[in-house]
Amino acid sequence: MAILERIYETAKQARKTIVLSEGWDERVATAASRAVKDGLCDIILIGRPPDTVALPGEIEVIQPDESGHLAAFADSYADQRKHKNLTVEQARRDMATPLGFSAMMVRQGLADGTVGGAVHTTADTVRAALQIVGRAANASLVSSFFLMILPGDPKRIAIFSDCALVSSPGAEQLAQIALASGSSFEMLTAEKARIAMLCYSTLGSAHTEEVKKVRRATALVRELDPDVMVEGEIQFDAAYHPETADKKASGSSLQGDANVFIFPDLHAGNIGYKIAHRVGGAEAIGPILQGLAAPANDLSRGCSIDDIYAMLAVTAVQANNG
């Protein structure tokens, strides 16, 4: 079974409730309808869907400014942000927005996860997740990854991280991103994570400060989790291609078969996943956030119905393992 199909089956078994913050978008409403009909998850839509989409009766549609939850959400958010001197009036305005209302539904336990970003920017979508849903108690960092379905073999899937959130991670942050991404890979695929700490150098071929940062991060990963399979610093081809690994990194435990690729900074990660997607033909699902108290994920504004459907499944699986 292809790994993405396995994720769909896991989501169906979990049957979580996901709130979609942009119900008026035709793609979002269509994906929601399909998800409920397939039994993928239960859906709450924020905003009235277009008349062109026939929704199953099980889908709840909410207008935030008409909801009976709005006052309680505003009080809760004002209290949550009192250190920022947020007034109840300001909190009410924030909670009346689709992203704010959706995130607070998750925080209050009225939904298991939320997905947005088909209309809103990544900055707005992630800000709502960080400020309202908040960081998990056991997480020192919130980061992101893309689930990459590699061309030519639907059974081969990889994580690219961080491609959307942490701009210039130091060695400690890079190590946390690697550990979180490895856990996310194993949770989604039920396979062992094999982590490559990417760099332009392979195992000592260069000695600049950028290389030393990746080397330190790799050592920290091993220190924090001695059982993890990780290699670094390593070039992408030596981490991905067995024949190249034999020549450049013959002693590597990965042997050219990495499935979690940790980029040294956001420039590299964002460029890398887009090249793999647009030039290489990989399917890119994300950005998926990790380290939050509950799942809250982002979509590209150019997303398709299939992209939204896949993100609903990933969010449901995350919620099932929260």
Order of alpha helices (4+ residues) and beta strands (2+ residues): alpha-beta-alpha-beta-beta-alpha-alpha-alpha-beta-alpha-beta-beta-alpha-beta-alpha-beta-alpha-alpha-beta-alpha-beta-beta-alpha
